[in-house]
Amino acid sequence: MRIYDVIIIGAGAVGASIARELSRYKLDVALLEKETEVTFGVSKSNSGIIHPGTQNPSGSLKGRLCVQGNLLTRKISRELGVDFKEVGELIAAFGEEEKTRLYELKKEAECLGVPRLEIVDSAWLRKNEPNLSKDVIAALYAPTAGIISPYRLVYDLTENAIRNGVELFTETKVDNIAVKEYFEISARKAVFKSRFLINSAGLFADEISKMVGVDDFKITPRKGEEFLLDKKNEYLTSHLIFPLPAKTSKGILVIKTSDGNPMIGPTAEDISDKEDSSTTDRGFQEVLSQVKRLVPAIDERDIIAYFAGLRPVSDNDFIIRYEDKVPGFINVAGIQSPGLTAAPAISLMVCDILKKNGLSMKKKLIFHSHRKKTIHLFAIPLEKTKKLVKKDAGYGDIVCRCEMVSAKEIKDAIDRGARTLDGIKFRTRAQAGKCHGSFCTTRLMKILSEKIDVPLIEITKRGKGSEIVKGDRRND
């Protein structure tokens, strides 16, 4: 049986970042994911904000890694061809008491090294954010905040890691870990052996840790309900709009997204069910009332999608540590916001931990740091689209009209690893528009069925148990 140098459990933003960083070295590395595709866990519901570091305690691990990750994300996005947009954030203050708190936030963020912070007044706000409530008298402006597609970032990190030698195993839920001379990881498909084991299993990190005998933390799911607005509201705000942070979250905010649709939310409710992604009328009303206080022009009739995500919470800070009682085991747990931002910095920290604890890490002579940028018709000028159509007619065959996604893009996404309708959606935005796939779903199913050579009745939304149609395979 093959013995890996390092196995990573969990292929979300953090696991994929660690895998890519480790792929720089002469190591045998495997990445295990229980879902049908990567990014289908916690990362699938990420808002895509690259935080500047303004809302974390100055002495916290998450604060330090957030600031470092903000810088690293820019470099990684250039290398991988992922669209990163620096849009800046505003933390709004209603009244003099809240304005005083802005100065406290600014001081704490400057201790972390957040650059170019500024307290802006109502005149600046009227000029730069005309739709912001007139009751906002000042705001903390952090220009280094940005937005990115969390899905496409994870896909591209994973693809780049694979190109550099990492092996990916999906539909590989870990059922048991035996600690012997090596770690023996029993999963649905096989038994894997590894010298070092990294636990980045998100919501289930406490359960993985318990398998090796480390049972001193608990992951609590914190549900966040969010609501997506029609793309016609793309310019509703110019910045990410935050209220003053609450005790358990950064508050309910108005979010610009990398794909244009504004998003509002999230709520923050601690629950017990790690599979509960339901939305509620109570959550909807809470979000709507809070964001209309910030931006009164928001209209509930413009909401086109409701969804909820779960954040893996354990106390108030990240847990990133080498477990001395289980040599070779590293916990990377409780990675809630700003986990996406911090992910590249976390990967460097994990590599340092591995080096300090006996893993020989020799850099490869050749590391493929760059990948060709993925083509998205919705993101390029019409003239460039016309040139593409002349080269390949598949670009002129529009499958998803709402989001302007062509058959060529769909097929390319499948070639890159999409095996579900959600996998196609997260890679291309097909089905993500106002009609929610009413027009394009059947065509997408047909293309996917033909490309991967499976019957239509086996096509799923997000993996086994989410089949789109039922029927007799003999009559397919």
HELIX and SHEET records of a PDB file:
HELIX    1   1 ALA A   13  LEU A   22  1                                  10    
HELIX    2   2 VAL A   42  SER A   45  5                                   4    
HELIX    3   3 LEU A   61  LEU A   80  1                                  20    
HELIX    4   4 GLU A   96  LEU A  112  1                                  17    
HELIX    5   5 SER A  122  ASN A  128  1                                   7    
HELIX    6   6 PRO A  150  ARG A  163  1                                  14    
HELIX    7   7 GLY A  202  PHE A  204  5                                   3    
HELIX    8   8 ALA A  205  MET A  211  1                                   7    
HELIX    9   9 LYS A  231  ASN A  233  5                                   3    
HELIX   10  10 ASP A  281  LEU A  294  1                                  14    
HELIX   11  11 GLU A  300  ASP A  302  5                                   3    
HELIX   12  12 GLY A  339  LYS A  356  1                                  18    
HELIX   13  13 LEU A  377  ALA A  379  5                                   3    
HELIX   14  14 LEU A  382  LYS A  391  1                                  10    
HELIX   15  15 ALA A  393  GLY A  396  5                                   4    
HELIX   16  16 ALA A  407  ASP A  415  1                                   9    
HELIX   17  17 LEU A  421  THR A  428  1                                   8    
HELIX   18  18 THR A  441  ILE A  452  1                                  12    
HELIX   19  19 LEU A  456  GLU A  458  5                                   3    
HELIX   20  20 ARG A  473  ASN A  475  5                                   3    
SHEET    1   A 6 GLU A 167  PHE A 169  0                                        
SHEET    2   A 6 VAL A  29  LEU A  32  1                                        
SHEET    3   A 6 ILE A   3  ILE A   9  1                                        
SHEET    4   A 6 VAL A 191  ASN A 199  1                                        
SHEET    5   A 6 PHE A 183  ALA A 187 -1                                        
SHEET    6   A 6 VAL A 174  VAL A 179 -1                                        
SHEET    1   B 6 GLU A 167  PHE A 169  0                                        
SHEET    2   B 6 VAL A  29  LEU A  32  1                                        
SHEET    3   B 6 ILE A   3  ILE A   9  1                                        
SHEET    4   B 6 VAL A 191  ASN A 199  1                                        
SHEET    5   B 6 PHE A 329  ALA A 333  1                                        
SHEET    6   B 6 ILE A 319  TYR A 322 -1                                        
SHEET    1   C 3 ILE A  49  ILE A  50  0                                        
SHEET    2   C 3 GLY A 146  ILE A 148 -1                                        
SHEET    3   C 3 PHE A  84  GLU A  86 -1                                        
SHEET    1   D 4 GLU A 118  ASP A 121  0                                        
SHEET    2   D 4 ALA A 138  ALA A 142 -1                                        
SHEET    3   D 4 GLU A  89  ALA A  93 -1                                        
SHEET    4   D 4 LEU A 240  PHE A 242  1                                        
SHEET    1   E 4 LEU A 253  ILE A 255  0                                        
SHEET    2   E 4 MET A 263  GLY A 265 -1                                        
SHEET    3   E 4 THR A 220  LEU A 229 -1                                        
SHEET    4   E 4 GLU A 269  ASP A 270 -1                                        
SHEET    1   F 4 LEU A 253  ILE A 255  0                                        
SHEET    2   F 4 MET A 263  GLY A 265 -1                                        
SHEET    3   F 4 THR A 220  LEU A 229 -1                                        
SHEET    4   F 4 ILE A 303  VAL A 313 -1                                        
SHEET    1   G 2 ILE A 398  CYS A 400  0                                        
SHEET    2   G 2 VAL A 405  SER A 406 -1                                        
END                                                                             
